[in-house]
Amino acid sequence: MSRDIRVTIIEDDETIRQGYSFLIGTTDGYEVVSAYGSYDDAAKKLAGDKPDVILLDIEMPGTNGIDAIPKIKKQLPQCFVLLLTVYESEQQIFNALANGASGYLTKNTASARIIESIREVKDGGGPMSVNIAKLVIRSFQKNQESPLSKRETQILELIAEGKNRTQIARDLFIDPETVRSHVKNIYVKLDVNSRADAIKTARKNKLI
């Protein structure tokens, strides 16, 4: 008889953390071995917890979830990390997957699907919410002959999400004036004069 899947939850919202703990802990075949409010709280204890799967939030005090993934994988190479977050930014998704996440679900995912995804990831699968999977597929369908640089594409994607220059600068850890310069270059390359036209042209030509 196979043993229970050992799960650790790292989530800063106490209500959500307790909800996941109850959901998973009362399901046959699963055991919640630990739950923490941040990666920094969990870091020194994870090796002793020996989880098979870690449910990990992104936005947390201290080390964020995406930066925590490689640290977790170094400490527990056989452990699978399943991100459960409110964020659907394409850049966040790819950063998470590049850092070693095995799955990516949004927090509005149905309870049964979360349980199913824990087993799926333990069995070597890569579960994703439907909307996340669509973003990944769309990214692969992008025009590979884009005139835009990788950074310009990132900025245009954030513009399409409705973010302003200051928010984009914060998200990409660059200066607002650098964002302004990139936006100017985007307009020139796409031969447009406004954000709306830039987004419309980029989508029409599958640049984002």
N, C-alpha and C positions, 0 to 999 in steps of 0.2 A: 504494500500500500504506500503511495507516494506521500511525502510529508507536506505540511502546509507551506504555502508560499509566504516567506517572511517579508513584511513590508515596513518601511520607515516613511514617515510623513514629515516633510519640512515645509511649513506654511505659517506665515506670521499672523494671520487672522485666526484668533482662538476659536471662534464659532465654527468656521470652516474646518479647522484642524480637528475639532472634536466630532464634527459631522462625518468627515472621512474616516476617522478612527472607529466610530460606531458602525458605519456602513461596511467597512472592510472587516472589522473584528468580529462582526456577527454573521459573516458569510462563511459557510463551510469551505474548508480548503485554504483559508487565508488566516494569517496571524499578524497583527500589528505589534511589532517588537519595540517600537519607539516612535515618539512624535516630538518635534522641536519647532520653536518659533523662528529660527534662523539657521543658516548653514553654520555660522560662527558658533552657535550653541551646540550644534551637532558634531562638529569636526573631530573633536577628540574622543567621541564616544562611538562613532560609526563602526570602527573596526571591531569593537566588542559586540555591537548589535548584530553584525553579520546579516544585513538584509539581502534578500534576493533582488528586490525592486525598491527604488526610492521614488516616492511621489514628491515632486519638487516644484515650488512656486518660483516665479522669476523676481518679482519686485519684493524685496525683503530688506530689513535693516542690515547694515554691514555688507558682506559679500552678496551680490545678487546671484540669482539662480544660474544664469548663463556662465558667469565666471566661476561658479562653484562646480560645474560639471566636470571639467578636467581634473580638479582637485579630488573629487569623489572617485573618478575613474582611476586615478593614480593610486589612491588608497585602497579601493575595492574594484580591481579590474574585472571581476566576474559579475559585478552588480549592474543592473539595468536601471537607467534613469528615465522616468516618465514625467515630462513637464505637464503641469496642469495650471493653466494661467488664463487671465482675461485678455492677454495680448495676442493680436493677430497680425502684427507687423511682419511683412515678408522678411525684412532684415533680421528681426528677432528670431524668426523661425530658422533661417539659414545659419545664423550664429549658433543657435542651440544645437542644431543637427551637426554642424561642423565641430562643435566642442565635444560631441559624443552622446548627445541625447538619443534614446532609442525610440521615443514616441512623443507626440505633442498634442495635447487635448486642451480645449477651452473649458472654462469652469461651468459653462451651461450644459456640458455633456451629461446625458442621462446616467443615473446611478448604475444601472445594469451595464452600460457601456464602459464605465470606469472599471468595474470589476472584471469585465471581459478583457479589457485592454491590459490589465495587470498580468493576467495569465498569458495573453497574446505576446506581450513583450518578454515575459519569462521564457516563452517557447521560441524566441528568436524573431518574432514579428516586429513590425514598425507601425503601431496604431497611430492614426491621426484623425482628428475631427474632420467632418466632410468639408467645412469651409477652409480648413488648413490645407487639406489635400488639394483643393482647387487652386489655392495660391501657389503651391509647389508645382502643380501641372502647368499653370499659366506661365510660371517663370521659365520652364523648359520650352514653352512655345514662343518665347520672345524672339524677335528678329535678331539673329546673330550678326547682322550687318549694320547694327545701330551706329549712328554717327556720334552718339553720346558716350562719354567715358563712364566707367563703373560708378564713380562718385556722382556724376551728373544724373545718372539713372536713379541712384539712391535718393538724391534730393528731389527729383521729379516725382518719385513714388510717394515721398512724404508730403509733397505739395498736393498730390492727388488725394491723400488721406485728410487733407484740410488743415495741415499744420502750417504755422507762419514761420518767418525767418528765424525768430528767436528759439522757437521749439525745435526746429530742424537743427540749428546750431548746437543746442543742448543734447539732442539725441545722437548726433554724430561727433560730439566733442570737438567741434571746430568753431571758429569765430563767426559771428553774424555777417561780418563784411566778406568773409570767404564764401558764405552761402550766397550773398548778393552777387558776387563775381561769377559764381557757378550758374546762377539763374540767368544772368545776362548772357553767358555763353550758350545756355540751353536755348534761349530765345533766338539767338543768331543762327545756331545750327538748325533749328526747326523752322526758321523764318516766320516767327510769330511775335506778337506784341503783348500778350497777356497770359496769365496763369491758365485761364479757361481754354484758350486756344492751344497752349502747350500741352495740356492734358488731353484735349481732343485729338490733336495730331499724333501724340505719342501712342494713344490707345488704338487709333486707326491703323497705325503702322506697326503695332505690337512691340513698341519700345518699352512699355511697362505693362 
